[in-house]
Amino acid sequence: YHKALARSATTWDYLDTAGVPGIKGVWRTEAGGSRLFNIICIEQRYPGHARQAGFIAQHVREGGYANRFTVVVDDDIDPTSWNEVAWAMSTRCDPATDIDIQRRTWSTPLDPLVEFHGTEPGLKNLTFNSRALIDATIPYERMHNFPKVAEAPREYTEEIIDKWREVITGVESKEKETVKE
């Protein structure tokens, strides 16, 4: 976890230094050793902004080494939540137009998927991989009319959770404990 946190902060710093505006979060997931899967959260400000943030994150030193997937999400998505990221990918990403593949990019001999080419002197760490940039943001040209996220009002959600707490969490509600006494 500590490496994911440090690498996330370093990648965010690189994005700021590169002048990419609107970065709201960066998460280098623990899955993949905090290198293979990156999530960048942005507040979109102009056409192409999501791709710009993703491509830069994939190619700065911290984000470039051994990266395999970079997902860019809008600022209403928590980049540390797999469920929210998967939801954004499922509802905002068209695989035909929103996934870019880059080939022969910088990898590591530690990557079990890539073929190691380092048998000759001078080619000690020569490894390549492919990587995907997944744009899971609302298409910029549709931001003004994209369907709103459907969610229940907070009070209703709390009422349901209180009513069904034992079923949902396996923990008895305080009301039942009071009645038992």
TORPA-4810 file (N, C-alpha, C, O; in nm, 3 decimals):
<nodes>
NODE_1_0.082_-0.120_0.000_0.000_0.000_0.000_0.086_0.126_0.000_0.056_0.222_-0.071_Y
NODE_2_0.193_0.126_0.079_0.275_0.246_0.089_0.337_0.285_-0.045_0.352_0.403_-0.075_H
NODE_3_0.373_0.186_-0.126_0.429_0.218_-0.258_0.321_0.275_-0.350_0.349_0.365_-0.429_K
NODE_4_0.200_0.223_-0.340_0.090_0.276_-0.422_0.067_0.423_-0.388_0.047_0.505_-0.478_A
NODE_5_0.070_0.455_-0.262_0.049_0.593_-0.218_0.162_0.684_-0.268_0.136_0.791_-0.322_L
NODE_6_0.286_0.640_-0.249_0.401_0.721_-0.292_0.404_0.737_-0.444_0.428_0.847_-0.494_A
NODE_7_0.379_0.630_-0.517_0.381_0.638_-0.663_0.265_0.722_-0.716_0.279_0.791_-0.817_R
NODE_8_0.151_0.715_-0.650_0.038_0.799_-0.689_0.073_0.946_-0.674_0.047_1.026_-0.764_S
NODE_9_0.132_0.980_-0.561_0.170_1.120_-0.535_0.275_1.167_-0.636_0.268_1.280_-0.685_A
NODE_10_0.372_1.082_-0.667_0.477_1.119_-0.762_0.419_1.140_-0.902_0.455_1.235_-0.971_T
NODE_11_0.329_1.051_-0.943_0.266_1.066_-1.075_0.186_1.195_-1.081_0.190_1.267_-1.181_T
NODE_12_0.112_1.225_-0.975_0.035_1.350_-0.969_0.128_1.470_-0.982_0.098_1.565_-1.053_W
NODE_13_0.241_1.465_-0.912_0.339_1.573_-0.920_0.390_1.591_-1.063_0.403_1.703_-1.111_D
NODE_14_0.420_1.479_-1.131_0.464_1.487_-1.271_0.357_1.551_-1.360_0.388_1.632_-1.447_Y
NODE_15_0.231_1.515_-1.337_0.122_1.573_-1.417_0.112_1.724_-1.393_0.094_1.801_-1.487_L
NODE_16_0.124_1.764_-1.267_0.122_1.908_-1.236_0.240_1.979_-1.302_0.223_2.086_-1.361_D
NODE_17_0.358_1.919_-1.293_0.478_1.979_-1.352_0.465_1.991_-1.503_0.515_2.086_-1.563_T
NODE_18_0.398_1.893_-1.565_0.378_1.897_-1.711_0.272_2.000_-1.751_0.253_2.026_-1.870_A
NODE_19_0.204_2.058_-1.652_0.105_2.161_-1.682_-0.033_2.109_-1.714_-0.114_2.181_-1.773_G
NODE_20_-0.062_1.984_-1.678_-0.196_1.929_-1.703_-0.290_1.984_-1.595_-0.272_1.954_-1.477_V
NODE_21_-0.391_2.063_-1.634_-0.481_2.121_-1.534_-0.590_2.023_-1.492_-0.613_1.921_-1.558_P
NODE_22_-0.656_2.054_-1.382_-0.777_1.982_-1.342_-0.757_1.843_-1.287_-0.852_1.766_-1.281_G
NODE_23_-0.636_1.807_-1.245_-0.615_1.675_-1.186_-0.678_1.675_-1.047_-0.646_1.760_-0.964_I
NODE_24_-0.767_1.581_-1.021_-0.837_1.573_-0.893_-0.795_1.451_-0.812_-0.825_1.442_-0.693_K
NODE_25_-0.727_1.357_-0.875_-0.682_1.238_-0.803_-0.600_1.149_-0.894_-0.618_1.147_-1.015_G
NODE_26_-0.509_1.074_-0.832_-0.428_0.975_-0.902_-0.418_0.854_-0.811_-0.390_0.869_-0.692_V
NODE_27_-0.442_0.736_-0.865_-0.426_0.615_-0.785_-0.353_0.510_-0.866_-0.398_0.469_-0.973_W
NODE_28_-0.238_0.467_-0.814_-0.159_0.358_-0.871_-0.198_0.235_-0.788_-0.151_0.220_-0.675_R
NODE_29_-0.281_0.150_-0.841_-0.342_0.043_-0.763_-0.240_-0.056_-0.708_-0.136_-0.082_-0.767_T
NODE_30_-0.274_-0.110_-0.591_-0.189_-0.212_-0.529_-0.180_-0.335_-0.620_-0.075_-0.398_-0.629_E
NODE_31_-0.291_-0.367_-0.686_-0.290_-0.477_-0.782_-0.194_-0.437_-0.894_-0.206_-0.328_-0.950_A
NODE_32_-0.102_-0.522_-0.926_-0.002_-0.489_-1.027_0.117_-0.416_-0.968_0.192_-0.350_-1.041_G
NODE_33_0.135_-0.427_-0.838_0.252_-0.370_-0.774_0.261_-0.218_-0.782_0.370_-0.163_-0.781_G
NODE_34_0.149_-0.153_-0.790_0.138_-0.007_-0.803_0.208_0.047_-0.927_0.243_0.165_-0.933_S
NODE_35_0.228_-0.038_-1.025_0.290_0.006_-1.152_0.201_-0.024_-1.273_0.193_0.058_-1.364_R
NODE_36_0.136_-0.138_-1.274_0.069_-0.185_-1.395_-0.066_-0.118_-1.423_-0.111_-0.116_-1.537_L
NODE_37_-0.131_-0.064_-1.320_-0.266_-0.011_-1.338_-0.275_0.127_-1.272_-0.264_0.139_-1.150_F
NODE_38_-0.296_0.229_-1.354_-0.305_0.367_-1.306_-0.444_0.423_-1.330_-0.507_0.394_-1.432_N
NODE_39_-0.492_0.502_-1.236_-0.621_0.568_-1.253_-0.600_0.717_-1.230_-0.547_0.759_-1.126_I
NODE_40_-0.641_0.797_-1.327_-0.626_0.942_-1.320_-0.766_1.002_-1.318_-0.849_0.971_-1.404_I
NODE_41_-0.792_1.088_-1.222_-0.922_1.152_-1.206_-0.908_1.300_-1.243_-0.823_1.370_-1.188_C
NODE_42_-0.991_1.347_-1.336_-0.979_1.486_-1.381_-1.114_1.557_-1.383_-1.220_1.495_-1.390_I
NODE_43_-1.106_1.688_-1.376_-1.220_1.773_-1.407_-1.194_1.821_-1.550_-1.107_1.904_-1.573_E
NODE_44_-1.271_1.769_-1.645_-1.247_1.801_-1.786_-1.267_1.950_-1.813_-1.366_2.010_-1.771_Q
NODE_45_-1.170_2.008_-1.883_-1.176_2.151_-1.912_-1.178_2.184_-2.061_-1.214_2.295_-2.099_R
NODE_46_-1.139_2.088_-2.145_-1.134_2.115_-2.289_-1.132_1.983_-2.364_-1.099_1.879_-2.305_Y
NODE_47_-1.166_1.984_-2.495_-1.164_1.861_-2.573_-1.024_1.800_-2.573_-0.925_1.871_-2.591_P
NODE_48_-1.015_1.671_-2.553_-0.886_1.602_-2.554_-0.814_1.603_-2.421_-0.708_1.543_-2.408_G
NODE_49_-0.870_1.668_-2.322_-0.807_1.681_-2.191_-0.784_1.543_-2.126_-0.677_1.518_-2.070_H
NODE_50_-0.884_1.456_-2.133_-0.871_1.323_-2.070_-0.758_1.243_-2.133_-0.677_1.183_-2.063_A
NODE_51_-0.751_1.244_-2.265_-0.644_1.170_-2.334_-0.507_1.231_-2.302_-0.410_1.159_-2.281_R
NODE_52_-0.501_1.363_-2.299_-0.375_1.430_-2.267_-0.325_1.385_-2.130_-0.209_1.347_-2.115_Q
NODE_53_-0.412_1.389_-2.030_-0.374_1.348_-1.895_-0.329_1.202_-1.893_-0.229_1.169_-1.830_A
NODE_54_-0.403_1.116_-1.962_-0.368_0.974_-1.964_-0.237_0.946_-2.034_-0.155_0.870_-1.982_G
NODE_55_-0.216_1.005_-2.151_-0.091_0.981_-2.224_0.029_1.033_-2.146_0.133_0.968_-2.141_F
NODE_56_0.016_1.149_-2.086_0.128_1.202_-2.008_0.155_1.113_-1.888_0.270_1.082_-1.858_I
NODE_57_0.050_1.071_-1.819_0.068_0.982_-1.703_0.137_0.852_-1.743_0.214_0.795_-1.665_A
NODE_58_0.110_0.803_-1.864_0.171_0.678_-1.910_0.317_0.693_-1.948_0.388_0.593_-1.959_Q
NODE_59_0.364_0.815_-1.967_0.499_0.831_-2.020_0.594_0.911_-1.933_0.712_0.925_-1.968_H
NODE_60_0.548_0.966_-1.821_0.644_1.025_-1.727_0.714_0.910_-1.656_0.663_0.798_-1.654_V
NODE_61_0.828_0.935_-1.598_0.909_0.828_-1.540_0.828_0.735_-1.448_0.828_0.614_-1.467_R
NODE_62_0.762_0.790_-1.350_0.691_0.707_-1.252_0.575_0.631_-1.316_0.552_0.515_-1.282_E
NODE_63_0.504_0.694_-1.407_0.390_0.629_-1.470_0.426_0.543_-1.589_0.347_0.458_-1.630_G
NODE_64_0.544_0.565_-1.645_0.582_0.495_-1.767_0.643_0.359_-1.747_0.628_0.271_-1.831_G
NODE_65_0.713_0.340_-1.637_0.785_0.216_-1.616_0.688_0.102_-1.586_0.623_0.101_-1.481_Y
NODE_66_0.678_0.007_-1.677_0.599_-0.115_-1.661_0.449_-0.093_-1.659_0.375_-0.185_-1.623_A
NODE_67_0.401_0.023_-1.697_0.257_0.047_-1.698_0.188_-0.043_-1.801_0.244_-0.068_-1.907_N
NODE_68_0.070_-0.090_-1.770_-0.007_-0.168_-1.866_-0.142_-0.102_-1.895_-0.186_-0.100_-2.010_R
NODE_69_-0.208_-0.050_-1.793_-0.339_0.014_-1.811_-0.340_0.149_-1.741_-0.295_0.162_-1.627_F
NODE_70_-0.393_0.249_-1.809_-0.422_0.378_-1.747_-0.566_0.410_-1.779_-0.606_0.413_-1.896_T
NODE_71_-0.645_0.435_-1.676_-0.785_0.470_-1.691_-0.802_0.614_-1.646_-0.756_0.650_-1.537_V
NODE_72_-0.868_0.695_-1.727_-0.897_0.833_-1.689_-1.046_0.841_-1.661_-1.129_0.800_-1.743_V
NODE_73_-1.081_0.896_-1.544_-1.221_0.908_-1.502_-1.252_1.053_-1.468_-1.162_1.134_-1.446_V
NODE_74_-1.381_1.085_-1.466_-1.426_1.219_-1.428_-1.414_1.239_-1.277_-1.392_1.144_-1.202_D
NODE_75_-1.428_1.364_-1.234_-1.408_1.397_-1.093_-1.524_1.355_-1.002_-1.517_1.378_-0.881_D
NODE_76_-1.629_1.295_-1.057_-1.733_1.239_-0.970_-1.705_1.094_-0.935_-1.785_1.029_-0.867_D
NODE_77_-1.592_1.042_-0.980_-1.552_0.903_-0.956_-1.435_0.902_-0.858_-1.340_0.979_-0.872_I
NODE_78_-1.441_0.814_-0.758_-1.331_0.798_-0.663_-1.229_0.704_-0.727_-1.258_0.587_-0.747_D
NODE_79_-1.109_0.754_-0.760_-1.012_0.668_-0.829_-0.959_0.553_-0.745_-0.899_0.460_-0.799_P
NODE_80_-0.981_0.555_-0.614_-0.936_0.445_-0.528_-1.042_0.335_-0.516_-1.016_0.232_-0.454_T
NODE_81_-1.159_0.356_-0.574_-1.269_0.259_-0.564_-1.280_0.179_-0.694_-1.318_0.233_-0.798_S
NODE_82_-1.247_0.050_-0.687_-1.259_-0.036_-0.806_-1.401_-0.035_-0.859_-1.421_-0.034_-0.981_W
NODE_83_-1.501_-0.037_-0.771_-1.640_-0.039_-0.816_-1.675_0.086_-0.896_-1.739_0.078_-1.001_N
NODE_84_-1.634_0.202_-0.846_-1.665_0.326_-0.918_-1.591_0.334_-1.051_-1.647_0.378_-1.151_E
NODE_85_-1.465_0.291_-1.052_-1.388_0.293_-1.177_-1.449_0.196_-1.279_-1.463_0.230_-1.396_V
NODE_86_-1.486_0.076_-1.233_-1.551_-0.021_-1.323_-1.684_0.034_-1.374_-1.719_0.014_-1.491_A
NODE_87_-1.758_0.102_-1.288_-1.885_0.162_-1.330_-1.860_0.267_-1.438_-1.931_0.270_-1.539_W
NODE_88_-1.759_0.353_-1.418_-1.728_0.455_-1.519_-1.687_0.390_-1.650_-1.729_0.434_-1.757_A
NODE_89_-1.606_0.285_-1.643_-1.565_0.215_-1.765_-1.686_0.154_-1.835_-1.693_0.154_-1.958_M
NODE_90_-1.780_0.102_-1.759_-1.897_0.035_-1.815_-1.998_0.132_-1.875_-2.069_0.097_-1.969_S
NODE_91_-2.005_0.254_-1.822_-2.110_0.347_-1.865_-2.060_0.465_-1.947_-2.141_0.536_-2.007_T
NODE_92_-1.928_0.488_-1.949_-1.876_0.607_-2.018_-1.771_0.576_-2.123_-1.724_0.666_-2.193_R
NODE_93_-1.733_0.451_-2.136_-1.626_0.413_-2.229_-1.682_0.327_-2.341_-1.741_0.221_-2.316_C
NODE_94_-1.663_0.371_-2.465_-1.696_0.290_-2.582_-1.565_0.226_-2.627_-1.477_0.296_-2.677_D
NODE_95_-1.550_0.094_-2.612_-1.423_0.030_-2.645_-1.372_0.061_-2.787_-1.251_0.066_-2.809_P
NODE_96_-1.462_0.081_-2.881_-1.419_0.107_-3.019_-1.352_0.242_-3.035_-1.265_0.259_-3.121_A
NODE_97_-1.390_0.339_-2.953_-1.335_0.474_-2.971_-1.258_0.527_-2.850_-1.186_0.625_-2.862_T
NODE_98_-1.272_0.464_-2.736_-1.214_0.519_-2.613_-1.099_0.440_-2.554_-1.057_0.466_-2.441_D
NODE_99_-1.047_0.344_-2.628_-0.929_0.270_-2.582_-0.820_0.282_-2.687_-0.840_0.245_-2.803_I
NODE_100_-0.707_0.335_-2.646_-0.591_0.348_-2.735_-0.483_0.251_-2.689_-0.455_0.240_-2.570_D
NODE_101_-0.423_0.179_-2.784_-0.316_0.084_-2.753_-0.184_0.141_-2.803_-0.174_0.188_-2.916_I
NODE_102_-0.085_0.138_-2.718_0.051_0.178_-2.755_0.139_0.054_-2.748_0.129_-0.025_-2.655_Q
NODE_103_0.224_0.039_-2.846_0.309_-0.080_-2.854_0.455_-0.045_-2.832_0.498_0.068_-2.853_R
NODE_104_0.530_-0.146_-2.787_0.675_-0.135_-2.764_0.709_-0.018_-2.671_0.791_0.068_-2.703_R
NODE_105_0.644_-0.019_-2.557_0.671_0.083_-2.457_0.758_0.024_-2.346_0.775_-0.098_-2.338_T
NODE_106_0.810_0.109_-2.263_0.907_0.075_-2.159_0.849_-0.019_-2.055_0.745_0.010_-1.995_W
NODE_107_0.914_-0.132_-2.034_0.868_-0.227_-1.934_0.982_-0.264_-1.841_1.075_-0.186_-1.820_S
NODE_108_0.976_-0.383_-1.786_1.074_-0.428_-1.687_1.097_-0.577_-1.701_1.005_-0.650_-1.741_T
NODE_109_1.215_-0.625_-1.670_1.239_-0.770_-1.670_1.152_-0.842_-1.566_1.136_-0.964_-1.573_P
NODE_110_1.097_-0.768_-1.471_1.012_-0.828_-1.368_0.870_-0.854_-1.416_0.794_-0.922_-1.348_L
NODE_111_0.833_-0.800_-1.531_0.699_-0.818_-1.586_0.687_-0.960_-1.640_0.756_-0.994_-1.737_D
NODE_112_0.603_-1.044_-1.581_0.595_-1.184_-1.623_0.535_-1.204_-1.762_0.550_-1.311_-1.821_P
NODE_113_0.467_-1.105_-1.814_0.400_-1.120_-1.943_0.491_-1.095_-2.062_0.470_-1.150_-2.169_L
NODE_114_0.592_-1.012_-2.044_0.674_-0.973_-2.159_0.790_-1.070_-2.179_0.840_-1.131_-2.085_V
NODE_115_0.830_-1.081_-2.305_0.946_-1.163_-2.339_1.071_-1.082_-2.313_1.082_-0.967_-2.356_E
NODE_116_1.165_-1.141_-2.243_1.289_-1.072_-2.207_1.387_-1.083_-2.322_1.413_-1.193_-2.372_F
NODE_117_1.443_-0.970_-2.365_1.537_-0.967_-2.478_1.678_-0.932_-2.433_1.757_-0.883_-2.514_H
NODE_118_1.711_-0.956_-2.308_1.838_-0.907_-2.255_1.949_-1.008_-2.246_2.018_-1.013_-2.145_G
NODE_119_1.969_-1.090_-2.348_2.074_-1.192_-2.341_2.208_-1.144_-2.392_2.311_-1.204_-2.358_T
NODE_120_2.212_-1.038_-2.470_2.339_-0.988_-2.524_2.388_-0.870_-2.440_2.307_-0.797_-2.383_E
NODE_121_2.520_-0.851_-2.433_2.572_-0.734_-2.362_2.514_-0.605_-2.421_2.500_-0.592_-2.543_P
NODE_122_2.480_-0.512_-2.335_2.419_-0.387_-2.380_2.268_-0.394_-2.390_2.202_-0.291_-2.404_G
NODE_123_2.213_-0.514_-2.383_2.068_-0.531_-2.390_2.014_-0.584_-2.257_1.910_-0.649_-2.252_L
NODE_124_2.086_-0.556_-2.151_2.059_-0.613_-2.019_1.912_-0.602_-1.977_1.853_-0.700_-1.932_K
NODE_125_1.854_-0.485_-1.991_1.717_-0.466_-1.944_1.622_-0.431_-2.058_1.528_-0.354_-2.039_N
NODE_126_1.645_-0.487_-2.174_1.564_-0.454_-2.291_1.433_-0.533_-2.287_1.429_-0.650_-2.324_L
NODE_127_1.328_-0.467_-2.244_1.196_-0.529_-2.241_1.094_-0.427_-2.289_1.108_-0.307_-2.265_T
NODE_128_0.991_-0.477_-2.356_0.884_-0.391_-2.406_0.750_-0.451_-2.367_0.738_-0.572_-2.348_F
NODE_129_0.651_-0.365_-2.355_0.515_-0.414_-2.338_0.422_-0.324_-2.419_0.463_-0.224_-2.476_N
NODE_130_0.298_-0.363_-2.422_0.194_-0.278_-2.479_0.114_-0.222_-2.363_0.110_-0.281_-2.255_S
NODE_131_0.051_-0.110_-2.386_-0.032_-0.053_-2.280_-0.157_0.009_-2.339_-0.160_0.050_-2.455_R
NODE_132_-0.260_0.013_-2.257_-0.389_0.067_-2.300_-0.420_0.193_-2.222_-0.402_0.199_-2.100_A
NODE_133_-0.467_0.293_-2.293_-0.524_0.412_-2.231_-0.674_0.399_-2.247_-0.725_0.392_-2.358_L
NODE_134_-0.744_0.397_-2.136_-0.890_0.382_-2.136_-0.952_0.514_-2.091_-0.936_0.556_-1.977_I
NODE_135_-1.022_0.577_-2.182_-1.090_0.703_-2.151_-1.229_0.669_-2.101_-1.319_0.640_-2.180_D
NODE_136_-1.247_0.673_-1.969_-1.375_0.641_-1.906_-1.441_0.769_-1.854_-1.506_0.768_-1.749_A
NODE_137_-1.421_0.878_-1.928_-1.485_1.004_-1.893_-1.607_1.026_-1.982_-1.620_0.964_-2.088_T
NODE_138_-1.694_1.113_-1.937_-1.806_1.152_-2.022_-1.748_1.218_-2.147_-1.662_1.306_-2.135_I
NODE_139_-1.791_1.178_-2.267_-1.737_1.242_-2.387_-1.754_1.395_-2.376_-1.863_1.444_-2.346_P
NODE_140_-1.647_1.467_-2.400_-1.648_1.612_-2.380_-1.762_1.680_-2.455_-1.827_1.770_-2.402_Y
NODE_141_-1.786_1.636_-2.578_-1.890_1.699_-2.659_-2.031_1.667_-2.610_-2.129_1.725_-2.657_E
NODE_142_-2.043_1.573_-2.514_-2.174_1.537_-2.460_-2.192_1.577_-2.315_-2.292_1.542_-2.252_R
NODE_143_-2.097_1.650_-2.260_-2.105_1.686_-2.118_-2.232_1.764_-2.085_-2.285_1.752_-1.975_M
NODE_144_-2.281_1.844_-2.179_-2.400_1.927_-2.153_-2.530_1.846_-2.155_-2.630_1.890_-2.098_H
NODE_145_-2.530_1.729_-2.219_-2.656_1.652_-2.227_-2.638_1.504_-2.192_-2.725_1.423_-2.226_N
NODE_146_-2.530_1.468_-2.126_-2.509_1.328_-2.088_-2.607_1.294_-1.975_-2.629_1.377_-1.887_F
NODE_147_-2.666_1.174_-1.975_-2.762_1.139_-1.870_-2.701_1.154_-1.730_-2.586_1.119_-1.705_P
NODE_148_-2.782_1.208_-1.640_-2.738_1.224_-1.502_-2.733_1.087_-1.434_-2.803_0.994_-1.474_K
NODE_149_-2.649_1.078_-1.333_-2.639_0.954_-1.256_-2.764_0.941_-1.170_-2.800_1.034_-1.098_V
NODE_150_-2.830_0.826_-1.178_-2.950_0.802_-1.099_-2.909_0.751_-0.961_-2.838_0.652_-0.948_A
NODE_151_-2.955_0.821_-0.860_-2.927_0.776_-0.724_-3.041_0.819_-0.633_-3.108_0.920_-0.658_E
NODE_152_-3.061_0.742_-0.528_-3.168_0.771_-0.433_-3.125_0.886_-0.342_-3.007_0.905_-0.316_A
NODE_153_-3.222_0.963_-0.293_-3.189_1.068_-0.196_-3.121_1.008_-0.072_-3.153_0.896_-0.032_P
NODE_154_-3.030_1.083_-0.013_-2.952_1.036_0.102_-3.042_0.986_0.216_-3.014_0.882_0.275_R
NODE_155_-3.150_1.060_0.246_-3.239_1.021_0.357_-3.301_0.884_0.331_-3.310_0.801_0.421_E
NODE_156_-3.343_0.861_0.208_-3.404_0.733_0.172_-3.301_0.620_0.184_-3.333_0.513_0.236_Y
NODE_157_-3.180_0.644_0.137_-3.074_0.544_0.146_-3.046_0.510_0.292_-3.033_0.393_0.327_T
NODE_158_-3.038_0.612_0.378_-3.013_0.588_0.521_-3.128_0.510_0.584_-3.104_0.421_0.666_E
NODE_159_-3.251_0.542_0.544_-3.368_0.471_0.597_-3.362_0.322_0.559_-3.389_0.236_0.642_E
NODE_160_-3.328_0.293_0.435_-3.317_0.154_0.389_-3.206_0.082_0.464_-3.224_-0.031_0.509_I
NODE_161_-3.092_0.147_0.477_-2.980_0.083_0.549_-3.017_0.057_0.693_-2.988_-0.051_0.746_I
NODE_162_-3.083_0.153_0.759_-3.125_0.132_0.898_-3.223_0.016_0.908_-3.213_-0.068_0.998_D
NODE_163_-3.318_0.011_0.816_-3.421_-0.094_0.820_-3.361_-0.232_0.794_-3.403_-0.330_0.857_K
NODE_164_-3.265_-0.241_0.703_-3.212_-0.370_0.661_-3.066_-0.392_0.704_-2.996_-0.475_0.645_W
NODE_165_-3.019_-0.319_0.805_-2.880_-0.325_0.849_-2.834_-0.468_0.876_-2.726_-0.508_0.833_R
NODE_166_-2.915_-0.545_0.946_-2.875_-0.681_0.982_-2.856_-0.767_0.857_-2.762_-0.846_0.849_E
NODE_167_-2.944_-0.753_0.760_-2.933_-0.830_0.636_-2.813_-0.783_0.554_-2.740_-0.865_0.498_V
NODE_168_-2.793_-0.652_0.547_-2.685_-0.595_0.466_-2.549_-0.621_0.528_-2.455_-0.661_0.459_I
NODE_169_-2.538_-0.597_0.659_-2.406_-0.602_0.724_-2.384_-0.721_0.816_-2.271_-0.753_0.850_T
NODE_170_-2.493_-0.787_0.855_-2.480_-0.896_0.951_-2.474_-0.846_1.095_-2.455_-0.926_1.187_G
NODE_171_-2.490_-0.715_1.116_-2.486_-0.656_1.249_-2.627_-0.612_1.286_-2.696_-0.548_1.207_V
NODE_172_-2.669_-0.647_1.409_-2.803_-0.608_1.453_-2.812_-0.457_1.467_-2.715_-0.391_1.502_E
NODE_173_-2.931_-0.404_1.440_-2.951_-0.260_1.453_-2.963_-0.223_1.600_-2.997_-0.307_1.683_S
NODE_174_-2.936_-0.098_1.633_-2.945_-0.049_1.771_-3.089_-0.056_1.820_-3.113_-0.080_1.938_K
NODE_175_-3.187_-0.036_1.730_-3.328_-0.044_1.767_-3.361_-0.180_1.825_-3.427_-0.188_1.929_E
NODE_176_-3.316_-0.288_1.760_-3.344_-0.423_1.808_-3.280_-0.447_1.943_-3.339_-0.510_2.030_K
NODE_177_-3.157_-0.396_1.962_-3.088_-0.413_2.089_-3.166_-0.345_2.200_-3.176_-0.399_2.311_E
NODE_178_-3.223_-0.227_2.173_-3.300_-0.153_2.273_-3.427_-0.229_2.307_-3.464_-0.236_2.424_T
NODE_179_-3.494_-0.285_2.207_-3.618_-0.360_2.229_-3.591_-0.484_2.313_-3.672_-0.518_2.399_V
NODE_180_-3.479_-0.552_2.291_-3.445_-0.673_2.365_-3.427_-0.645_2.514_-3.461_-0.728_2.597_K
NODE_181_-3.375_-0.528_2.546_-3.349_-0.493_2.687_-3.478_-0.472_2.754_-3.481_-0.442_2.873_E
</nodes>
